[in-house]
Amino acid sequence: MLLKELSALASPLNDQQIGQLQQAASELSPQQLAWVSGYFWGISQTSGATQPINQAAAAASSQPAGKLSIIFASQTGNAKGVAEALKEEAAAAGIAVELFDASDYKGKNLAKETHVIIVASTNGEGEAPDNAIELHEFLQSKKAPKLDNLHYGVIGLGDSSYEFFCQTGKDFDAFLSKQGATPFIERVDLDVDYEAPAAEWRKQALDKVKEALASEAQSAQVVQLPVGQAAHTSQYSKQNPYTATLLTSQKITGRDSGKDVRHIEIDLDGSGLTYQPGDALGVWFENSPELASAILKQVGLTGDEAVEVDGDSISLQKALVEKYEITSANPQLVTQYAELSGSKKLEKLAADKDKLRQYSGNTQVIDVLSEKKAKLTAEQLVGLLRRLTPRLYSIASSQSEVDEEVHLTVGVVEYQQGDETRFGGASSFLSHRLEEGGDVKVFVEHNNNFKLPQDDNAPVIMIGPGTGIAPFRSFVQERDNRDAEGKNWLFFGDRTFTQDFLYQVEWQKYLKSGIVNQLDVAFSRDQQEKVYVQHRILEHSAQVWQWLQDGAYIYVCGDATRMAKDVHEALICVVEQHGKKTREEAEQFVNELRKAKRYQRDVY
């Protein structure tokens, strides 16, 4: 029933009271309205219901309204997905719940909360995701409030192959605890195969929250009601991918290039899937049957053995092809196989965390198993392996340009291991095993931390060496179709001009038409001394500074290990030199650009 309809009905309220109620309601969120409705209902059921409302409100105001707030710190979308699932499950359980992007949440509001769950991924080398930088900094500052009334839970997502595994989740846990908050459930740090344990943790957490809020509601004589609606999600998702069709897989590096880079086109016709420049496409893939057979042979199994996966009994061969990660190794696999096989080399590696990470990050499963031959049972083999997870690729097209297609730029992982060639799982599936016209399961992973400025007049600087060029192809297509007036400057780098200039004809066309105003390239092997994109940035440092002064947005996509660090350092140098700032001031300036979303990175 709408408030404006109350005056037309027989109502115990007079016109002035209705007006006051309308005014108050207009300033409240749906979650707050639901809480207020329960609060007034509770008062109406008490023997003291005749006391003035303002007195009852004063008595209740010493305690925050009981509800669950979920905050996600997400870079690529995994943490957001877990948070959205948590919100839907909470609402279904009758818990008053609200979901927040960390960038939209004011840290001081934590003092007004009763129960908070933070779902946090980790970016780069232990850094907070872009959308959580401000909240992360706020909770370390002197402005962080005391949180003695807050009960919280933290779920961290990460990859144990990296040194700073789930560091952002650990940080938030430490920050909240230091301010006096109490964990109502132990923090959990989850690896890449996070979905099953995340679901179990969510169930345990919500059971505790529901019990606590019910107790609070009873003592306050206020009924907690489920609020809000489940966030709108696409019909297709990571858990329910769309079966699309491969249209094109075309090699776009030269015949003599040391790299195999493919331009991939996938048909989304009829799917209803939509995406924006900066988003990623998740691709589920099947492993090489030949690789699965080689692994089985190495550990003395046939592949006919039955194993249980997700409650179904299937052959071990099928499980290796469709259900488990059998290309990339990881530290846990190396450590566990060292124990199973008794390999002295692997035992020594397992004892040194730095060497273990380096070895596992550069070695495939088959080569770990080859360090020392050991006969395994089917259960031991699958116990070593992680579950298969989709690969995320930056989308290389604008939907306004290609309609119901999506384009990718895929670098095929390929290297020699002795006399044999090793391939990456997803990249070799898309480039070698999947034929044009074949089926591929996909979903869109939205990335709100890598988006074009809303102002079409804003200048844009794009830095994307190698396959990092992919999202900038979508950016330029989008700005072209929107007739955006803002200037576009592209930095691209690779090995050689003749063999590795990805989408060369397209960039030259955009440059000639004026869509791209400036194009600077760095081909590292075309001269005696190596030249990279960061060198080109420094060569044009005065112009880069002027663009920044004119409000330019900077985007970086590509390798996180070296390139992104070197570009970041180059930007600090530009600000130091031309902004006449100290090193510390320049670092702060660049950090402020990130907070203002004028410096965005999609690095991996």
BAVOVEX-379275 format. One record per residue (C-alpha): residue in one letter; x, y, z. Coordinates in steps of 0.1 Angstrom, whole numbers, padded with zeros to 4 digits, always signed. Example, Ala and Ser with C-alpha at 12.3 -4.5 7.8 and 13.67 -1.06 7.14 Angstrom:
2
a+0123-0045+0078s+0137-0011+0071
//
This chain:
604
m+0000+0000+0000l+0015+0034-0010l+0016+0061+0016k-0001+0086-0007e-0031+0063-0008l-0035+0063+0030s-0055+0096+0031a-0081+0081+0007l-0089+0053+0032a-0103+0051+0066s-0071+0058+0086p-0064+0063+0123l-0038+0090+0112n-0047+0126+0106d-0034+0145+0076q-0005+0160+0094q+0007+0126+0107i+0004+0111+0072g+0024+0140+0058q+0051+0135+0084l+0052+0097+0076q+0055+0104+0039q+0084+0128+0045a+0102+0103+0067a+0097+0074+0043s+0110+0094+0013e+0144+0096+0030l+0147+0059+0038s+0161+0030+0017p+0140-0002+0012q+0161-0019+0038q+0155+0009+0063l+0117+0009+0056a+0116-0028+0062w+0133-0024+0096v+0111+0005+0106s+0079-0015+0097g+0091-0043+0120y+0101-0018+0147f+0066-0002+0148w+0049-0036+0147g+0069-0047+0177i+0059-0016+0196s+0022-0021+0187q+0024-0056+0203t+0038-0045+0237s+0019-0036+0268g+0037-0002+0267a+0025+0006+0233t+0007+0037+0245q+0040+0054+0255p+0051+0081+0231i+0069+0069+0200n+0098+0092+0205q+0104+0077+0240a+0105+0042+0226a+0128+0053+0198a+0151+0069+0223a+0152+0037+0242a+0161+0017+0211s+0186+0043+0196s+0214+0031+0219q+0217+0000+0198p+0222-0001+0160a+0193-0017+0140g+0200-0054+0136k+0207-0064+0100l+0234-0080+0079s+0256-0058+0057i+0277-0076+0030i+0306-0057+0015f+0326-0070-0014a+0361-0061-0024s+0364-0075-0059q+0388-0071-0088t+0376-0095-0114g+0342-0104-0101n+0347-0136-0080a+0343-0119-0047k+0313-0100-0060g+0297-0133-0071v+0302-0149-0037a+0287-0118-0020e+0257-0118-0043a+0250-0154-0035l+0253-0147+0002k+0229-0118-0001e+0203-0140-0019e+0207-0168+0006a+0203-0143+0035a+0172-0128+0021a+0157-0162+0015a+0164-0171+0051g+0145-0141+0063i+0175-0120+0073a+0174-0082+0068v+0204-0078+0044e+0220-0051+0023l+0248-0056-0003f+0275-0030-0009d+0303-0025-0033a+0333-0015-0011s+0338+0017-0032d+0302+0028-0022y+0305+0020+0015k+0315+0047+0040g+0339+0033+0066k+0324+0053+0094n+0291+0035+0089l+0306+0004+0104a+0300+0019+0138k+0262+0017+0130e+0262-0019+0120t+0255-0050+0141h+0267-0077+0116v+0290-0074+0086i+0305-0099+0063i+0334-0088+0040v+0341-0109+0009a+0376-0099-0003s+0398-0109-0032t+0435-0098-0033n+0450-0078-0062g+0486-0079-0074e+0511-0084-0046g+0489-0084-0016e+0471-0051-0026a+0434-0044-0020p+0412-0045-0051d+0407-0011-0068n+0372-0008-0054a+0384-0013-0018i+0414+0010-0017e+0396+0038+0002l+0380+0015+0027h+0412-0004+0032e+0431+0028+0039f+0403+0043+0061l+0404+0013+0085q+0442+0018+0090s+0438+0055+0096k+0431+0074+0129k+0396+0081+0116a+0386+0045+0119p+0358+0043+0146k+0357+0020+0176l+0336-0010+0166d+0328-0026+0200n+0292-0034+0189l+0301-0050+0156h+0301-0087+0149y+0318-0096+0116g+0330-0124+0093v+0356-0124+0065i+0359-0146+0035g+0391-0143+0015l+0395-0154-0021g+0430-0159-0036d+0454-0182-0053s+0479-0200-0031s+0504-0200-0059y+0510-0163-0050e+0531-0151-0020f+0504-0129-0005f+0476-0154-0005c+0443-0138+0006q+0461-0109+0020t+0432-0084+0017g+0409-0107+0036k+0436-0111+0063d+0440-0073+0064f+0403-0066+0069d+0401-0092+0096a+0430-0076+0115f+0417-0040+0110l+0382-0048+0123s+0396-0068+0153k+0420-0039+0162q+0390-0015+0164g+0372-0038+0188a+0349-0058+0165t+0342-0094+0174p+0343-0122+0148f+0312-0143+0149i+0328-0169+0127e+0364-0177+0119r+0378-0161+0087v+0383-0185+0058d+0409-0182+0031l+0399-0199-0001d+0420-0210-0031v+0410-0209-0068d+0386-0239-0063y+0365-0219-0038e+0329-0226-0047a+0321-0256-0025p+0339-0244+0007a+0325-0209+0001a+0289-0223+0000e+0295-0242+0032w+0310-0212+0050r+0280-0190+0038k+0256-0216+0054q+0274-0216+0087a+0277-0178+0088l+0240-0172+0080d+0229-0197+0106k+0249-0177+0132v+0236-0144+0119k+0200-0155+0119e+0202-0168+0154a+0219-0136+0167l+0195-0113+0150a+0165-0133+0162s+0178-0130+0197e+0183-0093+0193a+0148-0088+0178q+0132-0107+0206s+0149-0086+0233a+0140-0054+0214q+0104-0067+0207v+0110-0059+0171v+0104-0083+0142q+0132-0086+0116l+0118-0090+0081p+0135-0101+0049v+0141-0071+0028g+0150-0061-0007q+0151-0082-0038a+0178-0104-0051a+0202-0085-0073h+0194-0089-0109t+0217-0114-0126s+0220-0127-0161q+0203-0160-0169y+0238-0172-0177s+0267-0172-0152k+0298-0190-0141q+0277-0218-0127n+0253-0218-0157p+0273-0209-0188y+0259-0203-0222t+0268-0228-0249a+0281-0205-0277t+0296-0212-0311l+0332-0205-0322l+0331-0184-0353t+0367-0176-0359s+0401-0185-0346q+0427-0166-0366k+0464-0163-0359i+0474-0126-0359t+0511-0129-0353g+0535-0134-0382r+0548-0166-0395d+0582-0161-0379s+0569-0148-0346g+0579-0165-0314k+0543-0162-0303d+0510-0176-0314v+0483-0150-0307r+0448-0157-0319h+0419-0134-0327i+0388-0153-0315e+0352-0145-0324i+0324-0162-0306d+0287-0161-0315l+0263-0150-0287d+0232-0149-0310g+0200-0155-0289s+0218-0156-0256g+0207-0122-0244l+0242-0118-0229t+0254-0082-0229y+0288-0067-0220q+0306-0034-0217p+0341-0024-0227g+0364-0035-0199d+0344-0067-0191a+0359-0102-0194l+0346-0134-0209g+0347-0165-0188v+0356-0196-0209w+0350-0231-0196f+0373-0255-0215e+0381-0292-0218n+0416-0305-0212s+0437-0324-0238p+0427-0361-0238e+0463-0369-0248l+0476-0350-0218a+0451-0369-0195s+0463-0402-0209a+0500-0392-0203i+0493-0384-0167l+0474-0417-0162k+0503-0436-0177q+0528-0418-0155v+0510-0429-0123g+0501-0464-0134l+0463-0460-0140t+0442-0469-0170g+0415-0442-0168d+0387-0467-0166e+0387-0464-0128a+0355-0448-0114v+0357-0417-0093e+0329-0397-0076v+0326-0360-0087d+0298-0338-0074g+0278-0369-0064d+0282-0386-0098s+0303-0416-0106i+0324-0411-0138s+0355-0426-0153l+0388-0411-0142q+0397-0403-0178k+0365-0382-0182a+0372-0365-0148l+0407-0355-0160v+0394-0341-0192e+0363-0323-0179k+0366-0317-0142y+0401-0312-0130e+0430-0288-0136i+0458-0310-0152t+0480-0283-0168s+0491-0257-0142a+0508-0270-0111n+0505-0254-0077p+0523-0254-0043q+0499-0279-0027l+0502-0304-0055v+0540-0303-0053t+0541-0306-0015q+0516-0335-0015y+0533-0354-0043a+0566-0350-0025e+0551-0369+0004l+0535-0395-0018s+0565-0402-0040g+0593-0396-0016s+0611-0374-0041k+0641-0357-0024k+0641-0328-0049l+0604-0320-0043e+0608-0324-0005k+0636-0298-0007l+0615-0275-0028a+0585-0278-0005a+0607-0267+0024d+0615-0233+0007k+0583-0213+0001d+0599-0189-0024k+0615-0217-0045l+0583-0237-0042r+0562-0209-0057q+0587-0203-0085y+0588-0240-0094s+0551-0246-0093g+0544-0214-0112n+0566-0226-0141t+0559-0263-0141q+0530-0284-0154v+0514-0312-0135i+0528-0339-0158d+0564-0326-0151v+0559-0326-0114l+0547-0362-0116s+0578-0370-0137e+0602-0359-0110k+0599-0394-0095k+0577-0422-0107a+0551-0433-0082k+0521-0456-0085l+0489-0438-0073t+0453-0448-0068a+0426-0429-0086e+0416-0413-0053q+0452-0402-0046l+0455-0387-0081v+0423-0366-0080g+0433-0357-0044l+0464-0339-0058l+0444-0319-0083r+0424-0287-0081r+0390-0286-0097l+0389-0271-0132t+0381-0234-0132p+0372-0212-0162r+0397-0188-0177l+0388-0151-0179y+0398-0132-0211s+0395-0094-0215i+0369-0087-0241a+0384-0072-0273s+0352-0059-0289s+0324-0034-0283q+0289-0048-0286s+0279-0016-0303e+0303-0026-0331v+0299-0064-0333d+0263-0068-0320e+0258-0104-0308e+0294-0115-0311v+0323-0113-0286h+0359-0111-0296l+0390-0122-0276t+0427-0118-0281v+0443-0150-0269g+0480-0157-0265v+0486-0195-0268v+0507-0208-0239e+0533-0230-0255y+0569-0240-0246q+0594-0268-0249q+0600-0292-0220g+0628-0314-0231d+0617-0331-0264e+0580-0324-0257t+0558-0293-0262r+0537-0281-0233f+0505-0261-0239g+0482-0240-0217g+0448-0256-0210a+0423-0229-0222s+0445-0213-0248s+0452-0245-0266f+0415-0255-0264l+0405-0223-0281s+0433-0223-0307h+0439-0260-0315r+0412-0283-0302l+0381-0264-0308e+0371-0262-0344e+0351-0234-0360g+0314-0241-0355g+0322-0260-0323d+0306-0254-0289v+0322-0234-0261k+0306-0226-0227v+0310-0190-0218f+0297-0163-0194v+0303-0125-0190e+0322-0113-0160h+0315-0077-0155n+0344-0055-0143n+0333-0022-0128n+0369-0014-0119f+0379-0011-0156k+0355+0012-0174l+0356+0041-0198p+0348+0075-0183q+0312+0085-0185d+0323+0118-0199d+0328+0113-0237n+0349+0144-0237a+0375+0131-0213p+0409+0122-0227v+0420+0086-0224i+0455+0071-0223m+0457+0033-0229i+0488+0013-0222g+0485-0023-0234p+0515-0043-0246g+0510-0078-0260t+0476-0093-0255g+0470-0064-0231i+0458-0046-0262a+0425-0065-0261p+0403-0042-0239f+0416-0011-0258r+0403-0025-0290s+0369-0025-0273f+0374+0010-0259v+0382+0025-0292q+0354+0007-0310e+0330+0020-0283r+0342+0056-0284d+0340+0055-0322n+0304+0043-0321r+0295+0069-0295d+0311+0097-0315a+0331+0105-0283e+0350+0138-0287g+0376+0129-0261k+0412+0123-0273n+0426+0088-0273w+0463+0079-0269l+0475+0043-0272f+0508+0028-0261f+0515-0006-0275g+0545-0028-0273d+0557-0063-0283r+0587-0081-0296t+0590-0070-0333f+0571-0046-0356t+0569-0070-0385q+0557-0101-0366d+0539-0090-0335f+0520-0057-0342l+0486-0070-0331y+0457-0054-0351q+0482-0032-0370v+0458-0024-0399e+0430-0015-0375w+0452+0009-0354q+0465+0026-0385k+0430+0031-0398y+0419+0046-0364l+0450+0068-0364k+0443+0080-0400s+0406+0088-0392g+0415+0106-0360i+0397+0083-0337v+0431+0075-0321n+0450+0108-0318q+0483+0094-0309l+0499+0060-0312d+0533+0052-0296v+0548+0017-0300a+0578-0001-0284f+0591-0032-0301s+0617-0046-0278r+0638-0067-0302d+0639-0043-0332q+0671-0026-0319q+0701-0036-0298e+0688-0021-0266k+0654-0033-0253v+0626-0007-0255y+0594-0011-0236v+0562+0009-0232q+0574+0025-0200h+0603+0040-0219r+0579+0056-0244i+0559+0070-0215l+0590+0087-0201e+0600+0100-0236h+0566+0117-0237s+0565+0126-0201a+0557+0163-0205q+0528+0154-0228v+0516+0127-0204w+0516+0153-0176q+0497+0178-0197w+0470+0152-0205l+0467+0144-0168q+0463+0181-0162d+0435+0181-0188g+0417+0153-0169a+0429+0122-0187y+0421+0088-0176i+0449+0062-0176y+0443+0025-0183v+0469-0003-0180c+0463-0039-0191g+0487-0069-0192d+0514-0085-0172a+0513-0077-0135t+0547-0091-0126r+0569-0067-0145m+0551-0044-0170a+0525-0030-0147k+0551-0023-0120d+0574-0006-0145v+0546+0015-0160h+0535+0025-0125e+0570+0036-0117a+0572+0056-0149l+0540+0074-0140i+0554+0084-0106c+0585+0097-0124v+0563+0118-0147v+0545+0133-0118e+0577+0139-0099q+0594+0157-0128h+0567+0178-0143g+0545+0182-0112k+0576+0194-0093k+0568+0170-0065t+0588+0149-0040r+0587+0111-0044e+0562+0108-0016e+0540+0135-0031a+0541+0119-0065e+0531+0085-0051q+0502+0101-0033f+0492+0119-0065v+0491+0086-0084n+0472+0069-0056e+0446+0097-0057l+0442+0091-0094r+0434+0054-0086k+0408+0065-0059a+0392+0088-0084k+0391+0059-0110r+0413+0080-0133y+0440+0053-0131q+0426+0018-0137r+0444-0015-0142d+0435-0049-0155v+0466-0069-0148y+0473-0106-0144
//
